[in-house]
Amino acid sequence: MPRRATIAGIATAIASIIPLGGIAQAQDLDCRNFTFQEDAQAVFGQDPSDPHRLDEDQGPDDGIACEALPRRATTLTTPT
């Protein structure tokens, strides 16, 4: 019986640790995780200490995240 309890305890410990690995990876962002520069800039703006190193391209520490990414097309509207 003690052996069965030990195995059950180990299985429970492993099952509770495995899902945390996915959470940690989900938080590790870089420029490849974004389609547009504006999206990367929004994440950068949430924490300007830049834990994801989004401001490391084309002139480090200039406050502009992922400068190599394309920007969203803007449509101009004229008032009628």
Secondary structure as the mmCIF struct_conf table of DSSP 4:
data_model
#
loop_
_struct_conf.conf_type_id
_struct_conf.id
_struct_conf.beg_label_comp_id
_struct_conf.beg_label_asym_id
_struct_conf.beg_label_seq_id
_struct_conf.end_label_comp_id
_struct_conf.end_label_asym_id
_struct_conf.end_label_seq_id
HELX_RH_AL_P HELX_RH_AL_P1 PRO A 2 ALA A 26
TURN_TY1_P TURN_TY1_P1 GLN A 27 GLN A 27
HELX_RH_3T_P HELX_RH_3T_P1 CYS A 31 ASN A 33
BEND BEND1 THR A 35 PHE A 36
HELX_RH_AL_P HELX_RH_AL_P2 GLN A 37 GLN A 46
TURN_TY1_P TURN_TY1_P2 PRO A 48 SER A 49
TURN_TY1_P TURN_TY1_P3 PRO A 51 HIS A 52
TURN_TY1_P TURN_TY1_P4 LEU A 54 ASP A 55
BEND BEND2 ASP A 57 GLY A 59
TURN_TY1_P TURN_TY1_P5 PRO A 60 ASP A 61
BEND BEND3 ASP A 62 GLY A 63
TURN_TY1_P TURN_TY1_P6 GLU A 67 ALA A 68
BEND BEND4 LEU A 69 LEU A 69
HELX_LH_PP_P HELX_LH_PP_P1 PRO A 70 ALA A 73
#
